[in-house]
Amino acid sequence: MTDTAWETLSNQAIGVAGIFYFIALMVHLAEWASLRAPKAVREAARSEDVAASGSVAVATGPAPELDAARSGRVDFLGRLGVILTAIAAAAHFVSLLGRGLAADPNRVPWGNMYEFTVSGAFFVTLMYLVLLRKYGLQWMAPIVTGFVVSVLMVAVIWLHSEVAPLTEALDSYWLVIHVVSAVIATGAFTLGGIASMMYLVKMRVGETTTGPMSRVPSLAALDRTAYRVHAFAFPVWTFAVLITGPIWAHEAWSRYWNWDPKEVWAFITWVVYAAYLHARATAGWKGRNAAILALIGLATLWFNFIGINYFSTSSQHSYALEAPVTPAVVVAAPIDPGVPLR
């Protein structure tokens, strides 16, 4: 295949991925909607409340076969949504592969802000699918798919750029090691941030046995999930920011640390998450305070990922905003000695 064909395949694959992510989102929303109790069940529940207060003697409960049918529908939609998300992730990977193979020479798909953003969204999905069963993240499905759809829309509409060779600073095998570890940590931190956000939401709404929020785990389970995911992501982020990042910086700019805005914000993110884990381990921070601190860390993480590239004028990482432009080669015409110069 030609480079143009690979780039076309990449563009088509990201479109297919976006479609399947959107369908998965709709399926998961239908799954959550199915959790809403039928009218007969809601009326029975209200009757039971009235009976408990002494106003009515007896209340009839929901029909068992109705609950069984609804439970089966919820399970089917949940499995279908995960399958659609996996198909979308496969198309997403093909898009990234196509971007890399479309370049001459072939390279990793991390040459500009469009590619960084699409890669970040892919690793959020990948971390979700990998940790789905281990941490019981099925309830997170509509939030993850909605987030990825939104990020891909931003990338395709506002950040898309043509495939081009890597800049000199990016042309290093340390790029692969550094960026892979950074985006894995970013994906995991994002999932931990979602768990922390839903902790605050559920703390405000309260426990419920019907409706979408009944799908969200208990406050204790959310707090435990957030801690475990953050504990997994933090060592990976440490490896990316404090080990591979400085080594790559030394290779590219002959200095391990340049006080570049992106380096500083990456370190700020590291400090916030270190404080989060330290507070939980030593001071026993749990619940609301821990969730707020985790969300502060997530805000610094995504500001570093995207915001620095737009708001900083001195960052050496500004190459991420757009694809490098290959300078034109000017060929001078031979001078005819018979023509006088003017």
Contacts in CASP RR format, 6 or more apart in sequence:
PFRMAT RR
TARGET T0000
AUTHOR 0000-0000-0000
METHOD contacts of the structure
MODEL  1
MTDTAWETLSNQAIGVAGIFYFIALMVHLAEWASLRAPKAVREAARSEDV
AASGSVAVATGPAPELDAARSGRVDFLGRLGVILTAIAAAAHFVSLLGRG
LAADPNRVPWGNMYEFTVSGAFFVTLMYLVLLRKYGLQWMAPIVTGFVVS
VLMVAVIWLHSEVAPLTEALDSYWLVIHVVSAVIATGAFTLGGIASMMYL
VKMRVGETTTGPMSRVPSLAALDRTAYRVHAFAFPVWTFAVLITGPIWAH
EAWSRYWNWDPKEVWAFITWVVYAAYLHARATAGWKGRNAAILALIGLAT
LWFNFIGINYFSTSSQHSYALEAPVTPAVVVAAPIDPGVPLR
1 9 0 8 1.000
1 101 0 8 1.000
3 101 0 8 1.000
3 102 0 8 1.000
3 103 0 8 1.000
3 104 0 8 1.000
3 163 0 8 1.000
4 102 0 8 1.000
6 98 0 8 1.000
6 99 0 8 1.000
6 100 0 8 1.000
6 101 0 8 1.000
6 102 0 8 1.000
7 98 0 8 1.000
7 99 0 8 1.000
7 102 0 8 1.000
7 162 0 8 1.000
7 163 0 8 1.000
9 94 0 8 1.000
9 95 0 8 1.000
9 98 0 8 1.000
10 94 0 8 1.000
10 95 0 8 1.000
10 96 0 8 1.000
10 97 0 8 1.000
10 98 0 8 1.000
10 99 0 8 1.000
10 100 0 8 1.000
10 102 0 8 1.000
10 163 0 8 1.000
11 95 0 8 1.000
13 91 0 8 1.000
13 92 0 8 1.000
13 94 0 8 1.000
13 95 0 8 1.000
13 98 0 8 1.000
14 91 0 8 1.000
14 92 0 8 1.000
14 95 0 8 1.000
14 118 0 8 1.000
14 152 0 8 1.000
14 156 0 8 1.000
15 91 0 8 1.000
15 95 0 8 1.000
15 156 0 8 1.000
16 88 0 8 1.000
16 91 0 8 1.000
17 88 0 8 1.000
17 89 0 8 1.000
17 91 0 8 1.000
17 92 0 8 1.000
17 95 0 8 1.000
17 152 0 8 1.000
18 88 0 8 1.000
18 91 0 8 1.000
18 92 0 8 1.000
18 149 0 8 1.000
18 152 0 8 1.000
19 88 0 8 1.000
20 84 0 8 1.000
20 85 0 8 1.000
20 87 0 8 1.000
20 88 0 8 1.000
20 91 0 8 1.000
21 84 0 8 1.000
21 85 0 8 1.000
21 88 0 8 1.000
21 125 0 8 1.000
21 145 0 8 1.000
21 146 0 8 1.000
21 148 0 8 1.000
21 149 0 8 1.000
21 152 0 8 1.000
22 145 0 8 1.000
22 149 0 8 1.000
23 84 0 8 1.000
24 81 0 8 1.000
24 82 0 8 1.000
24 84 0 8 1.000
24 85 0 8 1.000
24 88 0 8 1.000
24 141 0 8 1.000
24 145 0 8 1.000
25 142 0 8 1.000
25 145 0 8 1.000
25 146 0 8 1.000
25 149 0 8 1.000
27 77 0 8 1.000
27 78 0 8 1.000
27 80 0 8 1.000
27 81 0 8 1.000
27 84 0 8 1.000
28 77 0 8 1.000
28 78 0 8 1.000
28 81 0 8 1.000
28 141 0 8 1.000
28 142 0 8 1.000
28 145 0 8 1.000
29 142 0 8 1.000
30 77 0 8 1.000
31 74 0 8 1.000
31 77 0 8 1.000
31 78 0 8 1.000
31 81 0 8 1.000
31 141 0 8 1.000
31 142 0 8 1.000
31 215 0 8 1.000
32 142 0 8 1.000
32 211 0 8 1.000
32 212 0 8 1.000
32 215 0 8 1.000
33 212 0 8 1.000
34 70 0 8 1.000
34 73 0 8 1.000
34 74 0 8 1.000
34 77 0 8 1.000
35 74 0 8 1.000
35 210 0 8 1.000
35 211 0 8 1.000
35 212 0 8 1.000
35 214 0 8 1.000
35 215 0 8 1.000
36 210 0 8 1.000
36 211 0 8 1.000
36 212 0 8 1.000
37 45 0 8 1.000
37 62 0 8 1.000
37 210 0 8 1.000
37 211 0 8 1.000
38 62 0 8 1.000
38 66 0 8 1.000
38 70 0 8 1.000
40 62 0 8 1.000
40 63 0 8 1.000
40 66 0 8 1.000
41 61 0 8 1.000
41 62 0 8 1.000
41 66 0 8 1.000
41 67 0 8 1.000
41 210 0 8 1.000
42 210 0 8 1.000
44 59 0 8 1.000
44 60 0 8 1.000
44 61 0 8 1.000
44 62 0 8 1.000
45 210 0 8 1.000
47 56 0 8 1.000
47 59 0 8 1.000
47 60 0 8 1.000
48 59 0 8 1.000
48 61 0 8 1.000
50 56 0 8 1.000
50 59 0 8 1.000
51 57 0 8 1.000
51 58 0 8 1.000
51 59 0 8 1.000
78 138 0 8 1.000
78 141 0 8 1.000
81 141 0 8 1.000
82 129 0 8 1.000
82 132 0 8 1.000
82 138 0 8 1.000
82 141 0 8 1.000
85 125 0 8 1.000
85 128 0 8 1.000
85 129 0 8 1.000
85 141 0 8 1.000
85 144 0 8 1.000
85 145 0 8 1.000
86 129 0 8 1.000
88 125 0 8 1.000
88 145 0 8 1.000
88 148 0 8 1.000
89 122 0 8 1.000
89 125 0 8 1.000
89 126 0 8 1.000
89 129 0 8 1.000
92 118 0 8 1.000
92 121 0 8 1.000
92 122 0 8 1.000
92 125 0 8 1.000
93 122 0 8 1.000
95 118 0 8 1.000
96 109 0 8 1.000
96 115 0 8 1.000
96 118 0 8 1.000
96 119 0 8 1.000
96 122 0 8 1.000
97 109 0 8 1.000
98 109 0 8 1.000
99 109 0 8 1.000
99 115 0 8 1.000
99 118 0 8 1.000
99 163 0 8 1.000
100 106 0 8 1.000
100 107 0 8 1.000
100 108 0 8 1.000
100 109 0 8 1.000
100 163 0 8 1.000
102 163 0 8 1.000
103 163 0 8 1.000
103 164 0 8 1.000
103 165 0 8 1.000
103 166 0 8 1.000
104 165 0 8 1.000
105 165 0 8 1.000
107 165 0 8 1.000
107 166 0 8 1.000
107 171 0 8 1.000
108 175 0 8 1.000
108 176 0 8 1.000
108 179 0 8 1.000
109 115 0 8 1.000
109 118 0 8 1.000
109 119 0 8 1.000
110 116 0 8 1.000
110 119 0 8 1.000
110 170 0 8 1.000
110 175 0 8 1.000
110 179 0 8 1.000
111 164 0 8 1.000
111 166 0 8 1.000
111 167 0 8 1.000
111 170 0 8 1.000
111 319 0 8 1.000
111 320 0 8 1.000
111 323 0 8 1.000
111 324 0 8 1.000
112 159 0 8 1.000
112 161 0 8 1.000
112 164 0 8 1.000
112 319 0 8 1.000
112 320 0 8 1.000
112 321 0 8 1.000
112 322 0 8 1.000
112 323 0 8 1.000
112 324 0 8 1.000
113 159 0 8 1.000
113 161 0 8 1.000
113 306 0 8 1.000
113 309 0 8 1.000
113 320 0 8 1.000
113 321 0 8 1.000
113 322 0 8 1.000
114 155 0 8 1.000
114 159 0 8 1.000
114 160 0 8 1.000
114 161 0 8 1.000
116 179 0 8 1.000
116 305 0 8 1.000
116 320 0 8 1.000
117 151 0 8 1.000
117 154 0 8 1.000
117 155 0 8 1.000
117 159 0 8 1.000
117 306 0 8 1.000
118 152 0 8 1.000
118 155 0 8 1.000
119 179 0 8 1.000
119 183 0 8 1.000
120 151 0 8 1.000
120 183 0 8 1.000
120 186 0 8 1.000
120 187 0 8 1.000
120 305 0 8 1.000
121 147 0 8 1.000
121 148 0 8 1.000
121 151 0 8 1.000
121 152 0 8 1.000
121 155 0 8 1.000
123 183 0 8 1.000
123 184 0 8 1.000
123 186 0 8 1.000
123 187 0 8 1.000
124 144 0 8 1.000
124 147 0 8 1.000
124 148 0 8 1.000
124 151 0 8 1.000
124 186 0 8 1.000
124 187 0 8 1.000
124 190 0 8 1.000
124 191 0 8 1.000
125 144 0 8 1.000
125 148 0 8 1.000
126 187 0 8 1.000
127 184 0 8 1.000
127 187 0 8 1.000
127 188 0 8 1.000
127 190 0 8 1.000
127 191 0 8 1.000
128 137 0 8 1.000
128 140 0 8 1.000
128 141 0 8 1.000
128 144 0 8 1.000
128 191 0 8 1.000
131 137 0 8 1.000
131 188 0 8 1.000
131 191 0 8 1.000
131 229 0 8 1.000
131 232 0 8 1.000
132 138 0 8 1.000
135 225 0 8 1.000
135 228 0 8 1.000
135 229 0 8 1.000
136 217 0 8 1.000
136 225 0 8 1.000
137 144 0 8 1.000
137 191 0 8 1.000
137 225 0 8 1.000
138 215 0 8 1.000
139 198 0 8 1.000
139 215 0 8 1.000
139 216 0 8 1.000
139 217 0 8 1.000
140 191 0 8 1.000
140 194 0 8 1.000
140 195 0 8 1.000
140 198 0 8 1.000
143 194 0 8 1.000
143 198 0 8 1.000
144 191 0 8 1.000
144 194 0 8 1.000
147 190 0 8 1.000
147 194 0 8 1.000
161 322 0 8 1.000
161 323 0 8 1.000
162 323 0 8 1.000
163 323 0 8 1.000
164 323 0 8 1.000
164 324 0 8 1.000
164 325 0 8 1.000
164 326 0 8 1.000
165 324 0 8 1.000
165 326 0 8 1.000
166 175 0 8 1.000
166 324 0 8 1.000
167 319 0 8 1.000
167 324 0 8 1.000
168 252 0 8 1.000
169 252 0 8 1.000
169 253 0 8 1.000
169 316 0 8 1.000
169 319 0 8 1.000
170 319 0 8 1.000
172 248 0 8 1.000
172 251 0 8 1.000
172 252 0 8 1.000
174 244 0 8 1.000
174 245 0 8 1.000
174 247 0 8 1.000
174 248 0 8 1.000
174 251 0 8 1.000
175 248 0 8 1.000
177 244 0 8 1.000
177 248 0 8 1.000
178 240 0 8 1.000
178 244 0 8 1.000
178 245 0 8 1.000
178 248 0 8 1.000
179 240 0 8 1.000
181 236 0 8 1.000
181 237 0 8 1.000
181 239 0 8 1.000
181 240 0 8 1.000
181 244 0 8 1.000
182 237 0 8 1.000
182 240 0 8 1.000
182 241 0 8 1.000
184 233 0 8 1.000
184 236 0 8 1.000
185 233 0 8 1.000
185 234 0 8 1.000
185 236 0 8 1.000
185 237 0 8 1.000
185 240 0 8 1.000
186 301 0 8 1.000
186 305 0 8 1.000
187 233 0 8 1.000
188 229 0 8 1.000
188 230 0 8 1.000
188 232 0 8 1.000
188 233 0 8 1.000
188 236 0 8 1.000
189 229 0 8 1.000
189 230 0 8 1.000
189 233 0 8 1.000
189 237 0 8 1.000
189 273 0 8 1.000
189 297 0 8 1.000
189 298 0 8 1.000
189 301 0 8 1.000
190 298 0 8 1.000
190 301 0 8 1.000
190 302 0 8 1.000
191 229 0 8 1.000
192 225 0 8 1.000
192 226 0 8 1.000
192 229 0 8 1.000
192 230 0 8 1.000
192 233 0 8 1.000
192 294 0 8 1.000
192 298 0 8 1.000
193 226 0 8 1.000
193 229 0 8 1.000
193 294 0 8 1.000
193 295 0 8 1.000
193 298 0 8 1.000
195 222 0 8 1.000
195 225 0 8 1.000
195 226 0 8 1.000
195 229 0 8 1.000
196 222 0 8 1.000
196 226 0 8 1.000
196 290 0 8 1.000
196 291 0 8 1.000
196 292 0 8 1.000
196 294 0 8 1.000
196 295 0 8 1.000
196 298 0 8 1.000
197 291 0 8 1.000
197 295 0 8 1.000
198 216 0 8 1.000
198 222 0 8 1.000
199 219 0 8 1.000
199 222 0 8 1.000
199 223 0 8 1.000
199 226 0 8 1.000
199 287 0 8 1.000
199 288 0 8 1.000
199 291 0 8 1.000
200 288 0 8 1.000
200 291 0 8 1.000
200 292 0 8 1.000
200 295 0 8 1.000
201 213 0 8 1.000
201 216 0 8 1.000
202 213 0 8 1.000
202 216 0 8 1.000
202 219 0 8 1.000
202 222 0 8 1.000
203 219 0 8 1.000
203 287 0 8 1.000
203 288 0 8 1.000
205 213 0 8 1.000
206 213 0 8 1.000
207 218 0 8 1.000
207 219 0 8 1.000
208 214 0 8 1.000
216 222 0 8 1.000
217 225 0 8 1.000
219 287 0 8 1.000
223 286 0 8 1.000
223 287 0 8 1.000
223 290 0 8 1.000
223 291 0 8 1.000
226 290 0 8 1.000
226 291 0 8 1.000
226 294 0 8 1.000
227 280 0 8 1.000
227 290 0 8 1.000
230 273 0 8 1.000
230 276 0 8 1.000
230 277 0 8 1.000
230 294 0 8 1.000
231 277 0 8 1.000
233 273 0 8 1.000
234 273 0 8 1.000
234 274 0 8 1.000
234 277 0 8 1.000
237 269 0 8 1.000
237 270 0 8 1.000
237 273 0 8 1.000
238 270 0 8 1.000
241 266 0 8 1.000
241 267 0 8 1.000
241 269 0 8 1.000
241 270 0 8 1.000
242 267 0 8 1.000
242 270 0 8 1.000
246 256 0 8 1.000
246 257 0 8 1.000
247 256 0 8 1.000
249 255 0 8 1.000
249 256 0 8 1.000
249 257 0 8 1.000
249 258 0 8 1.000
249 260 0 8 1.000
249 263 0 8 1.000
250 256 0 8 1.000
253 316 0 8 1.000
257 263 0 8 1.000
258 316 0 8 1.000
260 314 0 8 1.000
260 315 0 8 1.000
260 316 0 8 1.000
260 317 0 8 1.000
261 308 0 8 1.000
261 312 0 8 1.000
261 314 0 8 1.000
261 315 0 8 1.000
261 317 0 8 1.000
262 304 0 8 1.000
262 308 0 8 1.000
262 309 0 8 1.000
262 312 0 8 1.000
262 315 0 8 1.000
262 316 0 8 1.000
262 317 0 8 1.000
265 300 0 8 1.000
265 303 0 8 1.000
265 304 0 8 1.000
265 308 0 8 1.000
266 304 0 8 1.000
268 300 0 8 1.000
268 304 0 8 1.000
269 297 0 8 1.000
269 300 0 8 1.000
269 301 0 8 1.000
269 304 0 8 1.000
272 293 0 8 1.000
272 296 0 8 1.000
272 297 0 8 1.000
272 300 0 8 1.000
273 294 0 8 1.000
273 297 0 8 1.000
275 293 0 8 1.000
276 285 0 8 1.000
276 290 0 8 1.000
276 293 0 8 1.000
276 294 0 8 1.000
276 297 0 8 1.000
279 285 0 8 1.000
279 289 0 8 1.000
279 290 0 8 1.000
279 293 0 8 1.000
280 286 0 8 1.000
280 290 0 8 1.000
285 293 0 8 1.000
308 315 0 8 1.000
308 317 0 8 1.000
309 315 0 8 1.000
309 317 0 8 1.000
309 318 0 8 1.000
309 320 0 8 1.000
309 321 0 8 1.000
310 321 0 8 1.000
312 318 0 8 1.000
335 341 0 8 1.000
END
